[in-house]
């Protein structure tokens, strides 16, 4: 029994060990391949940073060479000449962002300087001694007391006899050089012969002594606290690649690929530290993927029979759930159809209610105008009676010409009454025709004529220019659109009843979209955003002047035409703008 159990478990254990060994081999191979790719990119980054530093410093090198033979620097024996030379050097330093530019004689004494940051003599400096040999001298250092890092270029100046008569020294600001690439790459730094970091794109690396750190020290003798410097805990090689293990700095990777390149032009070594964590993750993902595939394959073989049984059970459960779901969906479908039918009935009832509300609004407007309409009809009737009596008298006297004049006036009065009654009948009828082509000029004339009596009774002056008929056609319904402008004109009249001066301006504006404005000079709108809400009114509660439905009805009518209506306040009074769409002939096709 124990032997069978051992054999039974030996195969899975052996399989797991084989998978582990294979995953380890894949991880090692993938890690090396990722390091190769990372090293290529890092070498390119290091070369780019090195070229950038060298190129920026070469600007100061060329400046030193070109300025050394300047005519102003030829003879500095007189104070006036030295002052002129100092002005020249100061101008050059300002334009090139150099820390200092100065000229020395052959003994190293500074004769003229832009800033004088190095003191009165540089005789003991290596870059000066190199210049005295007739070659370009270079060097670096830290300027006190501001601890500024500087790089020096010393170009020899030759006399007429061919001997070196002095040197022109340009002091470059290393911090200014760093600004263009600081933080743009992985940790890049440049070390001098002693191993101390002199230029870096990470401030915590400045004056870090790499050699001391590799040996176990925390920092070199430079500036900064030792506690903030990184430490190299270990170094090892993976193929041709050098890997460092670092500690002590949150801005440097725990494991980094180290590359270096010699820069004899500036006398330094460029170095870069690149995080190898992405390479490790890639290798781990490759190994994990292979292990997952192998384990999945083994698990598939181990559980194939169990899977069949589980699938059979799941199939039975699924069929049961499908049957239940089908029954539920059928019931939901029946419920949905019932709700759709109820919604259609509700929409039909809403449309009927809206039509009734529109008709009620028109009848309400007619009720407000009833007194004026009665006057408009009574006046022609009285005139007809008078003209008829006059005509009978003239006929009795045999004055046929005067009789004809009275009959003509009676005919005009009858035509006027017919026009008024026709407009009232058209306005009062319940229009059910679809949206179509409407002459805007006729709509406005009808609206003005329907409200003319009330305007006259309320002493309101209407400022408007009638539009020629047959020129402006809009999309809408003639009666419904007339109702909109009747409502707006009546509302404007109501707004000015408490003041003596009463003017309404009715204007048509043509453009990409047609608009009609109705403006009064009343007190304006208290709440412009609420004027189109149903039952919103500024009139007294229980007033017979309206229930606050006129503007709401107008808003719905204009919206049904594809237009828009809005209310706002002008400098004096309120202005309502009705935007309408032009009628397009293709709509009738």
Secondary structure, DSSP 8 states (H G I E B T S, - for coil): -HHHHHHHHHHHHHHHHHHHHHHHHHHHHHHHHHHHHHHHHHHHHHHHHHHHHHHHHHHHHHHHHHHHT-GGGS---SHHHHHHHHHHHHHHHHHHT-SEEEEEETTSBEEEESS-TT-SB-TT-HHHHHHHTTS-EEEEEEETTTTEEEEEEEEEEE-TTSSEEEEEEEEEEHHHHHTTTTTSSSEEEEE-TTSBEEEESSGGGTT-BHHHHHTT-S--SSSS-GGGS-EEEEEEEETTEEEEEEES-TTS-SEEEEEEEEETTTTEEEEEEEE-HHHHHHHHHHHHHHHHHHHHHHHHHHTHHHHHHHHHHHHHHHHHHHHHHHHHHHHHHHHHHHHHHHHHHHHHHHHHHHHHHHHHHHHHHHHHTHHHHHHHHHHHHHHHHHHHHHHHHHHHHT-HHHHHHHHHHHHHHHHHHHHHHHHHHHHHS-----SEEEEHHHHHHHHHHHHHHHHHHTT-EEEE----TTS-EEEE-HHHHHHHHHHHHHHHHHHTTTSS--EEEEEEE-SSSEEEEEEE-SS--S-GGGTTSTT--SS-TT-TT--S-HHHHHHHHHHHTT-EEEEEE-SSSEEEEEEE-B--HHHH-
